[in-house]
Amino acid sequence: MKAVRWVGLVGAVLVCFVLAAMGLAGATQRPLVVAFGADWCMQCAIDEQYYPLVRQRWVNLIVIDADEAPETVKAWGVTKLPTYFLLRQDGTTLKTHDIQDLFK
C-alpha cells in the first residue's frame, strides 16, 4: 500500500492533522511515522521500498514532500532529507535520517 503523500499543506494544518492521527495511534496502541522527503532525493527514493514494512509495523505513515510544503519543513525543524519522526503514544518522539532506526 502506498503511503499517503501530503503536498502543499500549510504547516499548522498538517500539525493539527498529525495530532488527530496521534489520537488514532493512541487508540490503536500503535505509533505514527511522519516522513519528509523530496523527488530529487536519491536516499528518499531508496527508502520508499520500506514504506510497506513501515505501514505494517506502524498504524500510519504520512509522507511530506519537502519541496511542496516548505512551511511544514520549517515548522518541524527539518534540515536534512530524508527525515523521519516516530511519534509514540507516550509522547516521546524519535527523529532520525535512517529509516532502519524505525525498526529497532
C-alpha positions as CSV (number, residue, x, y, z in Angstrom):
1,M,0.0,0.0,0.0
2,K,1.3,3.4,-1.0
3,A,2.0,6.0,1.7
4,V,-0.3,9.0,1.9
5,R,1.5,11.9,0.3
6,W,0.6,15.3,1.6
7,V,1.7,18.2,-0.6
8,G,1.2,21.9,-0.5
9,L,-0.3,22.0,3.1
10,V,0.2,24.8,5.4
11,G,2.3,23.7,8.4
12,A,-0.3,24.5,11.0
13,V,-2.9,22.5,9.2
14,L,-0.6,19.5,8.9
15,V,0.4,19.7,12.6
16,C,-3.3,19.6,13.5
17,F,-3.8,16.5,11.3
18,V,-0.8,14.8,12.8
19,L,-2.1,15.5,16.3
20,A,-5.5,14.0,15.3
21,A,-3.7,11.0,13.8
22,M,-1.8,10.6,17.1
23,G,-5.1,10.2,18.8
24,L,-5.8,7.4,16.4
25,A,-2.4,6.0,17.1
26,G,-3.1,6.0,20.8
27,A,-6.4,4.4,20.4
28,T,-4.9,1.5,18.4
29,Q,-1.8,1.4,20.6
30,R,0.5,1.9,17.6
31,P,2.7,4.9,16.9
32,L,2.7,7.2,13.9
33,V,5.6,7.9,11.4
34,V,5.9,11.2,9.6
35,A,8.4,11.1,6.7
36,F,9.9,14.1,5.0
37,G,11.4,13.6,1.5
38,A,11.6,15.0,-2.0
39,D,11.5,13.7,-5.5
40,W,15.2,14.7,-6.2
41,C,16.4,13.0,-3.0
42,M,18.1,9.7,-4.0
43,Q,18.0,8.2,-0.5
44,C,14.3,9.1,-0.2
45,A,13.6,7.1,-3.3
46,I,15.5,4.1,-1.9
47,D,13.7,4.4,1.4
48,E,10.3,4.2,-0.3
49,Q,10.7,0.5,-0.8
50,Y,10.5,0.2,3.0
51,Y,7.2,2.1,3.3
52,P,5.0,-1.1,3.1
53,L,7.0,-2.5,6.0
54,V,6.7,0.7,8.0
55,R,2.9,0.6,7.4
56,Q,2.7,-2.9,8.6
57,R,4.5,-2.1,11.8
58,W,3.0,1.4,12.5
59,V,-0.6,2.5,12.1
60,N,0.0,5.5,9.8
61,L,2.8,6.7,7.6
62,I,2.5,10.3,6.4
63,V,4.9,11.3,3.7
64,I,5.5,15.0,3.2
65,D,7.1,16.4,0.0
66,A,9.6,19.0,1.3
67,D,9.5,20.9,-2.0
68,E,5.7,21.2,-1.9
69,A,5.4,22.1,1.8
70,P,8.4,24.3,2.8
71,E,6.4,25.9,5.7
72,T,5.8,22.4,7.2
73,V,9.5,21.6,6.8
74,K,10.4,24.7,8.7
75,A,7.7,24.2,11.3
76,W,9.1,20.7,12.0
77,G,12.8,21.8,12.1
78,V,13.8,19.5,9.2
79,T,17.2,20.4,7.8
80,K,18.2,17.2,6.0
81,L,16.4,14.7,3.8
82,P,15.1,12.2,4.4
83,T,13.9,12.8,7.9
84,Y,11.6,10.6,9.9
85,F,9.7,11.3,13.1
86,L,8.4,8.4,15.1
87,L,5.6,9.8,17.3
88,R,5.0,7.3,20.2
89,Q,1.9,7.0,22.3
90,D,3.8,8.0,25.4
91,G,4.5,11.4,24.0
92,T,8.2,10.7,23.1
93,T,9.5,11.4,19.6
94,L,12.4,9.8,17.7
95,K,13.9,12.0,14.9
96,T,16.2,10.1,12.5
97,H,17.5,10.2,9.0
98,D,17.9,6.4,8.8
99,I,14.7,4.5,8.1
100,Q,16.2,1.4,9.7
101,D,16.1,3.2,13.1
102,L,12.3,2.8,12.9
103,F,12.7,-1.0,13.2
104,K,14.9,-1.0,16.3
